[in-house]
Structure formats: C-alpha cells, structure tokens
Amino acid sequence: MVIAIAYVCIGCTEKLPVFEEYTGRTLDIAVIGAAPDIGETNVTFEEFSMNDLLFMDFSEYDAVFIMKEHLEEASAAEYAEVYTSSKIPFFFIESTKGSFPFSDAEALYSNSHERGGGTDFAAGYMTSSDSQIEGTTYGFGLYNDIKNDETVKGTYSIIFNKIQEIVK
C-alpha cells in the first residue's frame, strides 16, 4: 500500500524543461515598480515611478516593464499616448487582460475583460513604425501555466530574446 502511494505521487510530478538564459547583447530596461529577479547578467534595470513615465527619454532604453502592482494606474488615459507614440516595446507583467487596456485611452484595466485562450504572464505592445494608432501585441505565457521561479525566469529570458529581435 505504501509503495503504491509513493508511485502515484512520483507520477504526478511534472519535470520542467531546462530554460536557457538570454545570451544576447546587453539590454537596458526601464521598470515601473520593482525590478524582477532574473539570472541574466547582460540585462540591466532602472526603476521608475508611473509619473516618471510621462517625462522619460525612451531613447536610453530597449524596453519598459510595468509590473503587476502598477497595471491599474498604467491604464489611465494620460499614459495611452506614451505607449502608442514610443518606438520601444512596453511589457505589462502579469496582465491578465492583454495590452488593450493600456493602448486604448478610453479603457481601464479594472473594467477590461480577461483574455481567453490561455494565461499570459506578460503582454507586450509596440507601436508599428507606420502608425501611431495601430501596434503589434505580444503574449508570453508560463510553461504549462506553472508559476514558479524557474518558469518565470524562463519566460523573462524569452521576453529578452524578443526585445533583442524587435529593437535595433
């Protein structure tokens, strides 16, 4: 009986893949909130407040991360133009509602619908080069929707690779 229970518990443990760290060029990322804990040494973060976002020189950064605790404030109308006119991507960490509440000045995070079809850990938005209204959106999920240090760090590595790909 004890052997059968041990076998069932071992069979329930999911083995995670080995996540590769980002090894590309050095990235400089502005963060609204506390910088995430990552393993990469070639990614630097500089922390800012939401108010700072209105006056930032984005040419110094490859991307902006807006952390979960600032998502509601980040959806205020005054910030929509910042996201839609910037030439770098914005990533809304742990947004369950995609990037729409941030790029649409009339939407609020609290009033927006949850995204269907899986859970994203981060939603990204970058203005298209030929338009200030339309942009490209990105979604990044956790491996099998498992949230632990390993899958979170792995997802950040994937985001860093995407930043390197889209920001020249």
DRENPANU-626506 format. One record per residue (C-alpha): residue in one letter; y, x, z. Coordinates in steps of 0.02 Angstrom, whole numbers, plus 50000, padded with zeros to 5 digits. Last residue first. Example, Ala and Ser with C-alpha at 12.3 -4.5 7.8 and 13.67 -1.06 7.14 Angstrom:
BEGIN
<residuo S&north 49947&east 50684&up 50357>
<residuo A&north 49775&east 50615&up 50390>
END
This chain:
BEGIN
<residuo K&north 52377&east 50877&up 48337>
<residuo V&north 52332&east 50730&up 48445>
<residuo I&north 52189&east 50622&up 48379>
<residuo E&north 52039&east 50738&up 48395>
<residuo Q&north 52096&east 50831&up 48551>
<residuo I&north 52129&east 50664&up 48636>
<residuo K&north 51957&east 50601&up 48585>
<residuo N&north 51874&east 50756&up 48659>
<residuo F&north 51971&east 50729&up 48821>
<residuo I&north 51911&east 50548&up 48825>
<residuo I&north 51730&east 50604&up 48807>
<residuo S&north 51753&east 50727&up 48951>
<residuo Y&north 51830&east 50586&up 49056>
<residuo T&north 51673&east 50484&up 49021>
<residuo G&north 51562&east 50624&up 49083>
<residuo K&north 51667&east 50642&up 49241>
<residuo V&north 51645&east 50455&up 49275>
<residuo T&north 51458&east 50463&up 49236>
<residuo E&north 51430&east 50609&up 49357>
<residuo D&north 51539&east 50546&up 49498>
<residuo N&north 51456&east 50374&up 49499>
<residuo K&north 51483&east 50212&up 49406>
<residuo I&north 51333&east 50155&up 49304>
<residuo D&north 51386&east 50042&up 49160>
<residuo N&north 51240&east 50112&up 49057>
<residuo Y&north 51342&east 50273&up 49037>
<residuo L&north 51521&east 50225&up 49078>
<residuo G&north 51626&east 50145&up 48944>
<residuo F&north 51771&east 50208&up 48840>
<residuo G&north 51874&east 50089&up 48733>
<residuo Y&north 52004&east 50140&up 48606>
<residuo T&north 52149&east 50048&up 48526>
<residuo T&north 52249&east 50097&up 48374>
<residuo G&north 52423&east 50031&up 48355>
<residuo E&north 52526&east 49897&up 48274>
<residuo I&north 52707&east 49868&up 48319>
<residuo Q&north 52788&east 50037&up 48298>
<residuo S&north 52711&east 50061&up 48127>
<residuo D&north 52667&east 50198&up 48004>
<residuo S&north 52602&east 50328&up 48127>
<residuo S&north 52497&east 50200&up 48218>
<residuo T&north 52544&east 50187&up 48401>
<residuo M&north 52410&east 50245&up 48520>
<residuo Y&north 52317&east 50141&up 48648>
<residuo G&north 52169&east 50183&up 48758>
<residuo A&north 52062&east 50077&up 48872>
<residuo A&north 51961&east 50160&up 49009>
<residuo F&north 51802&east 50120&up 49104>
<residuo D&north 51755&east 49986&up 48979>
<residuo T&north 51628&east 49853&up 49025>
<residuo G&north 51528&east 49763&up 48896>
<residuo G&north 51551&east 49626&up 48769>
<residuo G&north 51696&east 49529&up 48843>
<residuo R&north 51866&east 49591&up 48897>
<residuo E&north 51941&east 49504&up 49048>
<residuo H&north 52082&east 49387&up 49003>
<residuo S&north 52264&east 49427&up 49038>
<residuo N&north 52367&east 49345&up 49176>
<residuo S&north 52355&east 49487&up 49303>
<residuo Y&north 52388&east 49619&up 49170>
<residuo L&north 52546&east 49534&up 49110>
<residuo A&north 52580&east 49491&up 48929>
<residuo E&north 52751&east 49459&up 48849>
<residuo A&north 52790&east 49641&up 48810>
<residuo D&north 52625&east 49662&up 48717>
<residuo S&north 52567&east 49844&up 48717>
<residuo F&north 52518&east 49846&up 48901>
<residuo P&north 52425&east 49681&up 48919>
<residuo F&north 52332&east 49721&up 48755>
<residuo S&north 52257&east 49887&up 48813>
<residuo G&north 52087&east 49823&up 48868>
<residuo K&north 52070&east 49693&up 49006>
<residuo T&north 51950&east 49776&up 49127>
<residuo S&north 52069&east 49923&up 49144>
<residuo E&north 51981&east 50059&up 49244>
<residuo I&north 52098&east 50195&up 49179>
<residuo F&north 52232&east 50138&up 49057>
<residuo F&north 52241&east 50279&up 48931>
<residuo F&north 52402&east 50309&up 48835>
<residuo P&north 52399&east 50404&up 48671>
<residuo I&north 52540&east 50513&up 48604>
<residuo K&north 52674&east 50472&up 48475>
<residuo S&north 52767&east 50352&up 48588>
<residuo S&north 52851&east 50196&up 48519>
<residuo T&north 52723&east 50064&up 48566>
<residuo Y&north 52684&east 50132&up 48739>
<residuo V&north 52865&east 50155&up 48791>
<residuo E&north 52912&east 49989&up 48712>
<residuo A&north 52785&east 49900&up 48821>
<residuo Y&north 52856&east 49980&up 48980>
<residuo E&north 53002&east 49861&up 49010>
<residuo A&north 52888&east 49710&up 48987>
<residuo A&north 52786&east 49746&up 49144>
<residuo S&north 52603&east 49790&up 49108>
<residuo A&north 52616&east 49958&up 49195>
<residuo E&north 52656&east 49869&up 49359>
<residuo E&north 52488&east 49780&up 49352>
<residuo L&north 52395&east 49936&up 49298>
<residuo H&north 52465&east 50052&up 49433>
<residuo E&north 52317&east 50055&up 49555>
<residuo K&north 52197&east 50083&up 49410>
<residuo M&north 52272&east 50246&up 49348>
<residuo I&north 52388&east 50266&up 49201>
<residuo F&north 52336&east 50419&up 49101>
<residuo V&north 52462&east 50491&up 48978>
<residuo A&north 52416&east 50601&up 48830>
<residuo D&north 52447&east 50769&up 48745>
<residuo Y&north 52602&east 50809&up 48845>
<residuo E&north 52765&east 50907&up 48825>
<residuo S&north 52825&east 50800&up 48679>
<residuo F&north 52819&east 50650&up 48797>
<residuo D&north 52992&east 50686&up 48867>
<residuo M&north 52991&east 50560&up 49009>
<residuo F&north 53131&east 50438&up 49052>
<residuo L&north 53045&east 50268&up 49063>
<residuo L&north 52883&east 50345&up 49126>
<residuo D&north 52971&east 50415&up 49278>
<residuo N&north 52984&east 50237&up 49346>
<residuo M&north 52794&east 50223&up 49343>
<residuo S&north 52781&east 50377&up 49455>
<residuo F&north 52724&east 50548&up 49394>
<residuo E&north 52580&east 50669&up 49419>
<residuo E&north 52553&east 50821&up 49308>
<residuo F&north 52376&east 50853&up 49252>
<residuo T&north 52298&east 51006&up 49173>
<residuo V&north 52141&east 51011&up 49067>
<residuo N&north 52061&east 51179&up 49024>
<residuo T&north 51974&east 51198&up 49192>
<residuo E&north 51859&east 51049&up 49165>
<residuo G&north 51759&east 50981&up 49311>
<residuo I&north 51859&east 50824&up 49345>
<residuo D&north 51936&east 50737&up 49495>
<residuo P&north 52065&east 50615&up 49427>
<residuo A&north 52252&east 50644&up 49451>
<residuo A&north 52332&east 50523&up 49574>
<residuo G&north 52453&east 50395&up 49504>
<residuo I&north 52539&east 50391&up 49335>
<residuo V&north 52463&east 50545&up 49256>
<residuo A&north 52538&east 50658&up 49123>
<residuo I&north 52407&east 50758&up 49029>
<residuo D&north 52417&east 50936&up 48964>
<residuo L&north 52262&east 50983&up 48864>
<residuo T&north 52199&east 51161&up 48839>
<residuo R&north 52095&east 51179&up 48681>
<residuo G&north 51917&east 51118&up 48676>
<residuo T&north 51774&east 51140&up 48799>
<residuo Y&north 51757&east 50963&up 48870>
<residuo E&north 51610&east 50958&up 48989>
<residuo E&north 51440&east 50905&up 48925>
<residuo F&north 51352&east 50762&up 49014>
<residuo V&north 51169&east 50790&up 49055>
<residuo P&north 51081&east 50625&up 49036>
<residuo L&north 51053&east 50513&up 49187>
<residuo K&north 50878&east 50477&up 49252>
<residuo E&north 50862&east 50299&up 49311>
<residuo T&north 50770&east 50275&up 49474>
<residuo C&north 50670&east 50114&up 49473>
<residuo G&north 50503&east 50200&up 49435>
<residuo I&north 50520&east 50304&up 49592>
<residuo C&north 50541&east 50146&up 49695>
<residuo V&north 50386&east 50064&up 49619>
<residuo Y&north 50280&east 50220&up 49647>
<residuo A&north 50334&east 50234&up 49829>
<residuo I&north 50288&east 50052&up 49858>
<residuo A&north 50116&east 50076&up 49778>
<residuo I&north 50080&east 50231&up 49883>
<residuo V&north 50122&east 50140&up 50044>
<residuo M&north 50000&east 50000&up 50000>
END
